[in-house]
Amino acid sequence: MRRLETEKRSEAESLPYPVCSTPFPNVLLDEVMPTLKDTQWRVLCVVVRQTLGWSAGHGRRRARCWLSQSELKRRTGRQSEAVSKAIEYLVRRGLLEVATLRRDPLMTAAARRRCGGSVYYGLAPYSGRISNTTNRTQQKRAN
């Protein structure tokens, strides 16, 4: 019986990575998720899915993706105002980058509306800011 359990465990540990899946950064799950509100987390998950969830060839992943406001509403299940506020928060926090096709930053909802073209979303490069913000949030909760 013990040998059978070991064989089953070995098989489970060596399962291949699912073909149709999205690699998800651990820092987002471990440090960021507990600090975000529901809509903020949903928007971030959509951006992860639409970037890291797609191959850019040669084993690389997309760095950014084009998303419309209506697509974000559909994918998150949230209203336009909530999505806009979530995007603005994620940009301010340094988790999300929003820009035009030419990579001009779009920091506010007003800037996104004024750009008149496609809006591209991507994860901001990881920096210590995520950890520092998380630590402050956890300290506030503990007090």
NORGIZI-V320413 format. One record per residue. N is the residue number from 0. RES is the residue in one small letter. PHI is phi in degrees with one decimal (none if undefined). OMEGA is omega in radians with two decimals (999 if undefined). Layout:
<<N/RES/PHI/OMEGA> <N/RES/PHI/OMEGA>>
This chain:
<<0/m/none/-3.12> <1/r/-61.9/3.14> <2/r/-64.6/3.13> <3/l/-62.1/3.11> <4/e/-62.2/3.13> <5/t/-65.2/3.12> <6/e/-62.3/3.12> <7/k/-62.9/-3.14> <8/r/-63.2/3.14> <9/s/-62.1/3.11> <10/e/-63.1/-3.11> <11/a/-65.7/-3.12> <12/e/-71.2/-3.08> <13/s/-106.8/3.12> <14/l/-62.8/3.12> <15/p/-70.3/3.08> <16/y/-63.1/-3.10> <17/p/-57.3/-3.07> <18/v/-62.9/-3.11> <19/c/-95.4/-3.12> <20/s/-147.6/-3.08> <21/t/-117.4/3.03> <22/p/-68.1/-3.04> <23/f/-118.2/-3.10> <24/p/-58.2/-3.12> <25/n/-58.8/-3.10> <26/v/-60.3/3.12> <27/l/-68.2/3.13> <28/l/-74.2/-3.01> <29/d/-80.7/-3.02> <30/e/-108.1/-3.00> <31/v/-86.8/-3.06> <32/m/-49.6/-3.11> <33/p/-64.0/-3.07> <34/t/-99.6/-3.07> <35/l/-100.8/3.00> <36/k/-81.5/-3.03> <37/d/-54.5/-3.09> <38/t/-66.6/3.10> <39/q/-60.7/3.14> <40/w/-64.6/3.14> <41/r/-61.9/3.12> <42/v/-61.4/3.13> <43/l/-60.6/3.12> <44/c/-63.4/3.10> <45/v/-62.0/-3.14> <46/v/-65.2/3.08> <47/v/-60.0/-3.12> <48/r/-62.2/-3.07> <49/q/-79.8/3.09> <50/t/-106.9/-3.08> <51/l/-67.4/3.14> <52/g/-80.0/-3.12> <53/w/-125.0/3.12> <54/s/-82.4/3.06> <55/a/-103.7/3.14> <56/g/91.7/3.10> <57/h/55.4/3.09> <58/g/77.0/3.14> <59/r/-93.9/3.11> <60/r/-112.3/3.09> <61/r/-61.4/3.09> <62/a/-90.5/3.14> <63/r/-153.8/-3.11> <64/c/-145.6/3.07> <65/w/-87.9/3.08> <66/l/-138.7/3.06> <67/s/-88.8/3.10> <68/q/-62.0/-3.13> <69/s/-66.3/3.09> <70/e/-67.6/3.09> <71/l/-63.7/3.09> <72/k/-61.0/-3.11> <73/r/-64.0/-3.06> <74/r/-73.3/-3.13> <75/t/-91.6/-3.07> <76/g/74.7/-3.09> <77/r/-119.1/-3.13> <78/q/-77.1/-3.05> <79/s/-56.2/-3.10> <80/e/-63.3/3.13> <81/a/-64.6/3.11> <82/v/-64.1/3.14> <83/s/-60.8/3.12> <84/k/-64.9/3.13> <85/a/-64.6/3.12> <86/i/-61.0/-3.12> <87/e/-59.4/3.12> <88/y/-63.6/-3.10> <89/l/-64.6/3.08> <90/v/-68.0/-3.14> <91/r/-60.6/-3.11> <92/r/-76.8/3.12> <93/g/84.9/3.14> <94/l/-97.7/-3.03> <95/l/-129.6/3.01> <96/e/-113.9/3.13> <97/v/-125.4/-3.04> <98/a/-154.2/3.03> <99/t/-79.3/3.08> <100/l/-58.0/3.13> <101/r/-82.8/3.09> <102/r/72.5/3.01> <103/d/-73.9/-3.08> <104/p/-63.9/3.05> <105/l/-120.7/-2.98> <106/m/-84.0/-3.07> <107/t/-128.9/3.08> <108/a/-62.4/3.13> <109/a/-62.2/3.12> <110/a/-65.2/3.12> <111/r/-65.5/3.12> <112/r/-68.8/-3.09> <113/r/-73.3/-2.99> <114/c/-61.2/3.06> <115/g/69.8/3.13> <116/g/-137.3/-3.14> <117/s/-72.2/3.11> <118/v/-111.7/-3.11> <119/y/-108.5/-3.10> <120/y/-119.6/3.07> <121/g/-156.9/3.05> <122/l/-72.2/3.05> <123/a/-72.7/3.08> <124/p/-57.7/-3.12> <125/y/-63.5/3.01> <126/s/-138.7/-3.14> <127/g/-62.9/-3.12> <128/r/-58.6/-3.13> <129/i/-62.0/-3.14> <130/s/-61.9/-3.12> <131/n/-61.7/3.12> <132/t/-63.8/3.14> <133/t/-61.8/-3.13> <134/n/-61.8/3.11> <135/r/-63.4/3.14> <136/t/-64.1/-3.14> <137/q/-65.3/3.11> <138/q/-64.3/3.12> <139/k/-62.5/-3.14> <140/r/-64.3/-3.10> <141/a/-71.0/-3.11> <142/n/-81.0/999>>
